[in-house]
């Protein structure tokens, strides 16, 4: 690997690590880290009281947090995958078809593991 590519990969790694730290900090605002599973968090179910209207709001809030937790955990998984690919010299290669992922896509979403064509097929 030449020096230019090495600098580029290091920049990508730093971007991914910073993004991972940010997402982790966002998750920690409402969920607890699961010590048994890497990059897994658990949103606590609210303690229900005597008032149904308050309970409904708490349950609705809990459901919203679960959805956000799920999305952020998926993003963490994708970031971990991208970091692994940088170490294996396979970063930027589509996990589905094996073609090169458009560099502009990787600039916007450095954790992308699928090219646009394969990503659209998955929808």
GROMACS elastic network, one bead per residue, 0.5 to 0.9 nm:
[ bonds ]
;  ai    aj funct       b0    kb
    1     4     6  0.83078   500
    1     5     6  0.63439   500
    1     6     6  0.64879   500
    2     5     6  0.54758   500
    2     6     6  0.61974   500
    2     7     6  0.88003   500
    3     7     6  0.62108   500
    3     8     6  0.86220   500
    4     7     6  0.52321   500
    4     8     6  0.62809   500
    4     9     6  0.87486   500
    5     9     6  0.61035   500
    5    10     6  0.85300   500
    6     9     6  0.51691   500
    6    10     6  0.61678   500
    6    11     6  0.86030   500
    7    10     6  0.51060   500
    7    11     6  0.61592   500
    7    12     6  0.86484   500
    8    11     6  0.50909   500
    8    12     6  0.62522   500
    8    13     6  0.86580   500
    9    13     6  0.60918   500
    9    14     6  0.85732   500
    9    86     6  0.66807   500
    9    91     6  0.84909   500
   10    14     6  0.61369   500
   10    15     6  0.85696   500
   10    86     6  0.86519   500
   11    14     6  0.51305   500
   11    15     6  0.62103   500
   11    16     6  0.86522   500
   12    15     6  0.50423   500
   12    16     6  0.61365   500
   12    17     6  0.85579   500
   12    83     6  0.85962   500
   12    86     6  0.83209   500
   12   107     6  0.87801   500
   12   110     6  0.70019   500
   13    16     6  0.50799   500
   13    17     6  0.60456   500
   13    18     6  0.85305   500
   13    82     6  0.84673   500
   13    83     6  0.63333   500
   13    86     6  0.72680   500
   14    17     6  0.50867   500
   14    18     6  0.60887   500
   14    19     6  0.85005   500
   15    18     6  0.51898   500
   15    19     6  0.61306   500
   15    20     6  0.85862   500
   15   110     6  0.78072   500
   16    19     6  0.50240   500
   16    20     6  0.60743   500
   16    21     6  0.86418   500
   16    79     6  0.61839   500
   16    80     6  0.83552   500
   16    82     6  0.78489   500
   16    83     6  0.70678   500
   16   110     6  0.69082   500
   16   111     6  0.70765   500
   17    20     6  0.50034   500
   17    21     6  0.62298   500
   17    22     6  0.86568   500
   17    79     6  0.80127   500
   17    80     6  0.89264   500
   17    83     6  0.81813   500
   18    21     6  0.51397   500
   18    22     6  0.62428   500
   18    23     6  0.87127   500
   19    22     6  0.50934   500
   19    23     6  0.61818   500
   19    24     6  0.85073   500
   19    76     6  0.86292   500
   19    79     6  0.80244   500
   20    23     6  0.52229   500
   20    24     6  0.60398   500
   20    25     6  0.85475   500
   20    75     6  0.83998   500
   20    76     6  0.61839   500
   20    79     6  0.67904   500
   20    80     6  0.83177   500
   21    24     6  0.51023   500
   21    25     6  0.61407   500
   21    26     6  0.86606   500
   22    25     6  0.51342   500
   22    26     6  0.62770   500
   22    27     6  0.87292   500
   23    26     6  0.50115   500
   23    27     6  0.62095   500
   23    28     6  0.86355   500
   23    72     6  0.65311   500
   23    73     6  0.84066   500
   23    75     6  0.81092   500
   23    76     6  0.72584   500
   24    27     6  0.50910   500
   24    28     6  0.61750   500
   24    29     6  0.88706   500
   24    39     6  0.81644   500
   24    72     6  0.82069   500
   24    73     6  0.86875   500
   24    76     6  0.80047   500
   25    28     6  0.50993   500
   25    29     6  0.66392   500
   26    29     6  0.54611   500
   26    30     6  0.77287   500
   26    31     6  0.88890   500
   26    72     6  0.84965   500
   27    30     6  0.59439   500
   27    31     6  0.56809   500
   27    32     6  0.78019   500
   27    33     6  0.84117   500
   27    41     6  0.73379   500
   27    43     6  0.89988   500
   27    68     6  0.84772   500
   27    69     6  0.65814   500
   27    72     6  0.72684   500
   27    73     6  0.84314   500
   28    31     6  0.51135   500
   28    32     6  0.60206   500
   28    33     6  0.71918   500
   28    41     6  0.80886   500
   29    32     6  0.83801   500
   30    42     6  0.87229   500
   30    43     6  0.64900   500
   30    44     6  0.83051   500
   30    65     6  0.74315   500
   30    69     6  0.86738   500
   31    41     6  0.58449   500
   31    42     6  0.52330   500
   31    44     6  0.67966   500
   31    65     6  0.84302   500
   31    69     6  0.77194   500
   32    35     6  0.89784   500
   32    40     6  0.86606   500
   32    41     6  0.53725   500
   32    42     6  0.52489   500
   32    43     6  0.64093   500
   32    44     6  0.78198   500
   33    36     6  0.88399   500
   33    37     6  0.85671   500
   33    38     6  0.85686   500
   33    39     6  0.74500   500
   33    40     6  0.61342   500
   33    42     6  0.63765   500
   33    43     6  0.89947   500
   34    37     6  0.56978   500
   34    38     6  0.72435   500
   34    39     6  0.75524   500
   34    40     6  0.53543   500
   34    41     6  0.50421   500
   34    42     6  0.63619   500
   35    38     6  0.70692   500
   35    39     6  0.88047   500
   35    40     6  0.79888   500
   35    41     6  0.85847   500
   36    40     6  0.83068   500
   37    40     6  0.55565   500
   37    41     6  0.83708   500
   38    41     6  0.87237   500
   39    73     6  0.67603   500
   39    76     6  0.67712   500
   39    77     6  0.74309   500
   40    73     6  0.65215   500
   40    76     6  0.89539   500
   41    69     6  0.72869   500
   41    70     6  0.88522   500
   41    73     6  0.76074   500
   42    66     6  0.83679   500
   42    69     6  0.79370   500
   43    62     6  0.75356   500
   43    65     6  0.70633   500
   43    66     6  0.64867   500
   43    69     6  0.75060   500
   44    47     6  0.88612   500
   44    62     6  0.78339   500
   45    48     6  0.88259   500
   45    58     6  0.87039   500
   45    59     6  0.77263   500
   45    62     6  0.64671   500
   46    55     6  0.83719   500
   46    58     6  0.63380   500
   46    59     6  0.69368   500
   46    61     6  0.89876   500
   46    62     6  0.70221   500
   47    55     6  0.84261   500
   47    58     6  0.84546   500
   48    51     6  0.82101   500
   48    52     6  0.86024   500
   48    54     6  0.82223   500
   48    55     6  0.56215   500
   48    58     6  0.77966   500
   48    59     6  0.85628   500
   49    52     6  0.76990   500
   49    54     6  0.76266   500
   49    55     6  0.65110   500
   50    54     6  0.82933   500
   50    55     6  0.78659   500
   51    54     6  0.54696   500
   51    55     6  0.62224   500
   51    56     6  0.87285   500
   52    56     6  0.60543   500
   52    57     6  0.86745   500
   53    56     6  0.51410   500
   53    57     6  0.64650   500
   53    58     6  0.87959   500
   54    57     6  0.51847   500
   54    58     6  0.62589   500
   54    59     6  0.86767   500
   55    58     6  0.50332   500
   55    59     6  0.60725   500
   55    60     6  0.84592   500
   56    59     6  0.51805   500
   56    60     6  0.60652   500
   56    61     6  0.85148   500
   57    60     6  0.50844   500
   57    61     6  0.60788   500
   57    62     6  0.85377   500
   58    61     6  0.50321   500
   58    62     6  0.60838   500
   58    63     6  0.86580   500
   59    63     6  0.61963   500
   59    64     6  0.86641   500
   60    63     6  0.51397   500
   60    64     6  0.63343   500
   60    65     6  0.87089   500
   61    64     6  0.51393   500
   61    65     6  0.62399   500
   61    66     6  0.86709   500
   62    65     6  0.50737   500
   62    66     6  0.61728   500
   62    67     6  0.87371   500
   63    66     6  0.50516   500
   63    67     6  0.63761   500
   63    68     6  0.88028   500
   64    67     6  0.52246   500
   64    68     6  0.63929   500
   64    69     6  0.85828   500
   65    68     6  0.50797   500
   65    69     6  0.59128   500
   65    70     6  0.85008   500
   66    70     6  0.60965   500
   66    71     6  0.86560   500
   67    70     6  0.51724   500
   67    71     6  0.63609   500
   67    72     6  0.87234   500
   68    71     6  0.51418   500
   68    72     6  0.61053   500
   68    73     6  0.84664   500
   69    72     6  0.52289   500
   69    73     6  0.60056   500
   69    74     6  0.85569   500
   70    73     6  0.51809   500
   70    74     6  0.62274   500
   70    75     6  0.86802   500
   71    74     6  0.51672   500
   71    75     6  0.63060   500
   71    76     6  0.87603   500
   72    76     6  0.62139   500
   72    77     6  0.86359   500
   73    77     6  0.62101   500
   73    78     6  0.86646   500
   74    78     6  0.62596   500
   74    79     6  0.86277   500
   75    78     6  0.50554   500
   75    79     6  0.61849   500
   75    80     6  0.86404   500
   75   111     6  0.78919   500
   76    79     6  0.50050   500
   76    80     6  0.61513   500
   76    81     6  0.85551   500
   76   111     6  0.89077   500
   77    80     6  0.51297   500
   77    81     6  0.62065   500
   77    82     6  0.86750   500
   78    82     6  0.61756   500
   78    83     6  0.86237   500
   78   111     6  0.55639   500
   78   112     6  0.70322   500
   78   113     6  0.72799   500
   79    82     6  0.50318   500
   79    83     6  0.61431   500
   79    84     6  0.85491   500
   79   110     6  0.79432   500
   79   112     6  0.81351   500
   80    83     6  0.50801   500
   80    84     6  0.61559   500
   80    85     6  0.86141   500
   80   111     6  0.81362   500
   81    84     6  0.50753   500
   81    85     6  0.62105   500
   81    86     6  0.87581   500
   81   111     6  0.74956   500
   81   113     6  0.77629   500
   82    86     6  0.63037   500
   82    87     6  0.88308   500
   82    90     6  0.88577   500
   82    91     6  0.64508   500
   82    92     6  0.84124   500
   82   110     6  0.75063   500
   82   111     6  0.52395   500
   82   112     6  0.72735   500
   82   113     6  0.69378   500
   83    86     6  0.51328   500
   83    87     6  0.65939   500
   83    88     6  0.88345   500
   83    91     6  0.80274   500
   83   111     6  0.80833   500
   84    87     6  0.52163   500
   84    88     6  0.63114   500
   84    89     6  0.86873   500
   84    90     6  0.85457   500
   84    91     6  0.81527   500
   85    89     6  0.59167   500
   85    92     6  0.80436   500
   85    93     6  0.86359   500
   86    89     6  0.51882   500
   86    90     6  0.62186   500
   86    92     6  0.85110   500
   87    90     6  0.77475   500
   87    91     6  0.80831   500
   88    91     6  0.74969   500
   89    92     6  0.88481   500
   90    93     6  0.58168   500
   90    94     6  0.89357   500
   91    94     6  0.85089   500
   91   101     6  0.89154   500
   91   113     6  0.82205   500
   92    99     6  0.85242   500
   92   100     6  0.58387   500
   92   101     6  0.51770   500
   92   102     6  0.77862   500
   92   103     6  0.75954   500
   92   106     6  0.72752   500
   92   110     6  0.86341   500
   92   112     6  0.79663   500
   92   113     6  0.71951   500
   92   114     6  0.85567   500
   92   115     6  0.86913   500
   93    96     6  0.87472   500
   93    97     6  0.84018   500
   93    98     6  0.56318   500
   93    99     6  0.56700   500
   93   101     6  0.56232   500
   93   113     6  0.71117   500
   93   114     6  0.75939   500
   93   115     6  0.79388   500
   94    97     6  0.57423   500
   94    99     6  0.54074   500
   94   100     6  0.60637   500
   94   101     6  0.58169   500
   94   112     6  0.83835   500
   94   113     6  0.55033   500
   94   115     6  0.54197   500
   94   118     6  0.80108   500
   95    98     6  0.58611   500
   95    99     6  0.83211   500
   95   113     6  0.57434   500
   95   114     6  0.57504   500
   95   115     6  0.82789   500
   95   118     6  0.89498   500
   96    99     6  0.82746   500
   96   113     6  0.82988   500
   96   114     6  0.64871   500
   96   115     6  0.82086   500
   96   118     6  0.66729   500
   96   119     6  0.89731   500
   97   100     6  0.88868   500
   97   114     6  0.81652   500
   97   115     6  0.81852   500
   97   118     6  0.72381   500
   98   101     6  0.87792   500
   98   114     6  0.88753   500
   98   115     6  0.89285   500
   99   114     6  0.89724   500
   99   115     6  0.74767   500
  100   103     6  0.83668   500
  100   115     6  0.72679   500
  101   104     6  0.85232   500
  101   105     6  0.70607   500
  101   106     6  0.71370   500
  101   112     6  0.82317   500
  101   113     6  0.79108   500
  101   114     6  0.68285   500
  101   116     6  0.76126   500
  102   105     6  0.53069   500
  102   106     6  0.65975   500
  102   107     6  0.88871   500
  102   115     6  0.68709   500
  102   116     6  0.80432   500
  103   107     6  0.61456   500
  103   108     6  0.87519   500
  104   107     6  0.50140   500
  104   108     6  0.64714   500
  104   109     6  0.85394   500
  105   108     6  0.53050   500
  105   109     6  0.58935   500
  105   110     6  0.74652   500
  105   112     6  0.75973   500
  105   115     6  0.80754   500
  105   116     6  0.80337   500
  106   111     6  0.71172   500
  106   112     6  0.63220   500
  106   113     6  0.89658   500
  107   110     6  0.56704   500
  108   112     6  0.89660   500
  109   112     6  0.56013   500
  110   113     6  0.85626   500
  112   115     6  0.76238   500
  113   119     6  0.88064   500
  114   117     6  0.79205   500
  114   118     6  0.58964   500
  114   119     6  0.56229   500
  115   118     6  0.54763   500
  115   119     6  0.60351   500
  115   120     6  0.86464   500
  116   120     6  0.60788   500
  116   121     6  0.86034   500
  117   120     6  0.53308   500
  117   121     6  0.63997   500
  117   122     6  0.88973   500
  118   121     6  0.50024   500
  118   122     6  0.63324   500
  119   122     6  0.52237   500
  119   123     6  0.68361   500
  120   123     6  0.53924   500
